[in-house]
């Protein structure tokens, strides 16, 4: 099993390497929850943006965790700042 690419960078703590339950507590109920093979995609949306979080197992048989995120505007799909989108969609902590 090839290891998934894991996104790194500032502001991704609490998302990358987290399980679906943790993400749902942070962002609420996902608009989409798609499973394809061992990959799971959770999509969270709000007025500000749409956030796609991709989850993969890091080892054979492991629970999938977030490895990558993409953010875009809902109106036209144009990329937006990931950190701003994460902040806009995060519940009060």
C-alpha positions as CSV (number, residue, x, y, z in Angstrom):
1,X,0.0,0.0,0.0
2,X,1.6,3.3,-1.0
3,X,1.7,5.9,1.7
4,X,-0.5,8.9,1.1
5,X,0.9,12.4,0.6
6,X,0.4,14.4,3.8
7,X,-0.1,18.1,3.5
8,X,1.9,20.3,5.8
9,X,1.9,23.9,6.7
10,X,0.8,26.5,9.2
11,X,-2.8,26.5,10.4
12,X,-3.4,22.8,9.6
13,X,-3.1,21.6,13.2
14,X,-6.3,20.0,14.4
15,X,-7.1,18.9,10.8
16,X,-4.2,17.0,9.3
17,X,-3.9,13.5,10.8
18,X,-7.3,13.8,12.5
19,X,-10.1,11.2,12.2
20,X,-13.5,12.1,10.8
21,X,-15.2,12.4,14.2
22,X,-12.7,15.1,15.2
23,X,-13.3,17.0,12.0
24,X,-17.1,16.8,12.5
25,X,-16.8,18.2,16.0
26,X,-14.8,21.1,14.5
27,X,-16.8,21.8,11.4
28,X,-20.2,20.3,12.0
29,X,-22.1,17.8,9.8
30,X,-20.4,17.5,6.4
31,X,-22.4,18.4,3.3
32,X,-20.9,15.3,1.5
33,X,-19.4,12.1,2.9
34,X,-17.9,10.1,0.0
35,X,-16.1,6.8,0.3
36,X,-14.1,5.4,-2.6
37,X,-11.9,2.3,-1.8
38,X,-9.8,3.3,1.2
39,X,-10.3,7.0,0.6
40,X,-12.9,9.1,2.3
41,X,-13.8,12.7,1.4
42,X,-15.7,15.0,3.8
43,X,-17.0,18.3,2.4
44,X,-17.9,21.1,4.6
45,X,-19.6,24.2,3.3
46,X,-20.6,27.7,4.4
47,X,-21.3,31.1,2.9
48,X,-17.6,31.8,2.8
49,X,-16.3,28.7,1.1
50,X,-16.3,24.9,0.5
51,X,-13.6,22.8,2.3
52,X,-12.8,19.3,1.0
53,X,-10.9,17.1,3.4
54,X,-9.4,13.9,2.1
55,X,-8.8,11.0,4.6
56,X,-6.6,8.0,4.0
57,X,-5.3,5.2,6.3
58,X,-1.6,5.7,7.1
59,X,-1.1,2.0,7.4
60,X,-2.9,-1.2,6.2
61,X,-6.1,-1.6,8.2
62,X,-5.7,1.8,10.0
63,X,-8.6,4.3,10.5
64,X,-8.5,6.9,7.7
65,X,-7.2,10.3,8.8
66,X,-7.1,13.7,7.1
67,X,-4.1,14.0,4.8
68,X,-5.1,16.8,2.4
69,X,-7.4,19.8,2.3
70,X,-8.7,21.9,-0.6
71,X,-10.7,25.1,-0.3
72,X,-12.7,27.0,-2.9
73,X,-15.6,29.4,-3.4
74,X,-19.0,27.8,-3.8
75,X,-20.1,30.2,-6.5
76,X,-17.5,29.5,-9.1
77,X,-15.1,26.9,-7.7
78,X,-12.1,29.3,-7.7
79,X,-9.4,28.4,-5.1
80,X,-9.5,30.4,-1.9
81,X,-7.1,30.7,1.0
82,X,-7.2,27.4,2.9
83,X,-6.6,29.0,6.3
84,X,-9.2,31.6,5.9
85,X,-11.7,29.0,4.8
86,X,-10.8,26.8,7.8
87,X,-11.3,29.7,10.2
88,X,-14.6,30.7,8.6
89,X,-16.0,27.1,8.9
90,X,-14.6,26.3,12.3
91,X,-17.1,26.2,15.2
92,X,-16.3,28.4,18.1
93,X,-13.6,26.7,20.2
